[in-house]
Amino acid sequence: MKKKLAVLLTAALAAASLTACGGSSSSGSSDTSAADTNTSQSAQSDGGSSDSSSLVMAWWGNQTRNERTQKILDMYSEENPGVTIDGQFSEFNDYWNKLATAAAGHSMPDIVQMDYKYLQQYVNNNLLVDLTPYIEDGTIDTASCNQDVLNSGKVGDGLYALCNGINAPALLYNKTLLDENGITVKDNMTMDEFFALCKEVYEKTGVKTNISYGSVNSWSEYFMRSYDIVPFGDKCMNGDETSWTPFFEMYTKGLDEGWLLDPSVFAEIAIGSVEQAPMVYSQTPETQSWCEFSNSNQLTAMQKAAPEGTEIGITTWPAPDPKKSGYLKSSQFFSVGSDAKNPEEAVKLLNWLINSSEANNILLGERGIPAPANIAEEVAPQLSEIDQKVTAFVNDVVTPNCSPINPPQPDGASEVYDLLNRTVEKVCYGELDAPTAASQFWTEANKIMSTK
């Protein structure tokens, strides 16, 4: 157990320098916005409460999230005399440092905001409570939740996390530019349709395409799902040394046809920053992209970062088989820490956070579209025009054309994706052709996974 906790602590501390899947106005963090500088003013004490009638709830987020969340926690305490809740919030990177320290010291908060990237690590180290019994006895109501989204919180036979906001992969694009040039974008594009669109945009406008350069993690999994390949097996990579050839071929095709952004563009910008995304940051066609591979809950941030008069559109990521590749995902989860003195009370609060109209009419989908369909429908009319656009995209475009998300990533995945990004870089600089890149990547990735 000590060895496992040490591994977890190392991974969680390393998470401070990484990004998770989803939207941020200034980084690649997994939720709807970057943490505000004020969020460093978190509670002085960390860890779960020693008093079973008191709860500790920890989350990362911006100031709007902090204020709304604290407001509903105060409301819950008022409605449940004797239950007090210590709300502890942090900036995204600090959050994982604190949680790792709490995990090592057996003082996990009672309720934690959890990310898909780290779910399996925390479960493997027995740090989260299996919520299945509480669903079976009705303490947690999941009747109105999408089953695929609900299952994304499962590890093995247990459900260890509840979705507290739904999002989906989304191709954000410069709708104004394309409309002005008579170019249309369809949902659920195949790769051939996407390549034809990239070529058309380049020929009519001179603007090029960014295919998730420097951050191919989620995009590569999405692409490989079309070939029925979940990248990670048991201490190995699935497929064979040729499986990744089509993935690298999209980059060589774009370079050969001239519509792919030159990799030198990314040496001058912060990859993962919404404000410096080539679609909204670059001023010349040679350094600008017409699209960004993003997530649905990043639309607001991207629209805010766009030049005045530019409308950002939203569609699905392309794929060889769009329905196989598409999925809904949790922008983040709520979990109950295994150190909770009164897990039953923590679970009651968790159920209220997910299913209460009172709570969600204050939160207003700030963490993403509410998981229960009835709550999402109730909240929708109160959302901003952009948030309503995102809701319609997730419900009407993605939901009917998607498949269950891949299992949580195992230990070693971050190292493999670092390798993949480096390999894409070599392809884009002309150092490797697609078959050689595929073979080298698969071989080296297997070496990494075999040691985990």
Salt bridges, closest charged atoms under 4 A:
ASP31 OD2 - ARG65 NH1 3.20
ASP179 OD2 - LYS175 NZ 2.76
GLU193 OE2 - LYS186 NZ 3.17
GLU200 OE2 - LYS204 NZ 2.94
ASP228 OD2 - LYS324 NZ 3.05
GLU257 OE2 - LYS253 NZ 2.86
GLU286 OE1 - LYS208 NZ 3.20
GLU311 OE2 - LYS389 NZ 3.59
GLU366 OE1 - ARG65 NE 2.57
GLU415 OE2 - LYS452 NZ 2.51
GLU444 OE2 - LYS447 NZ 3.29
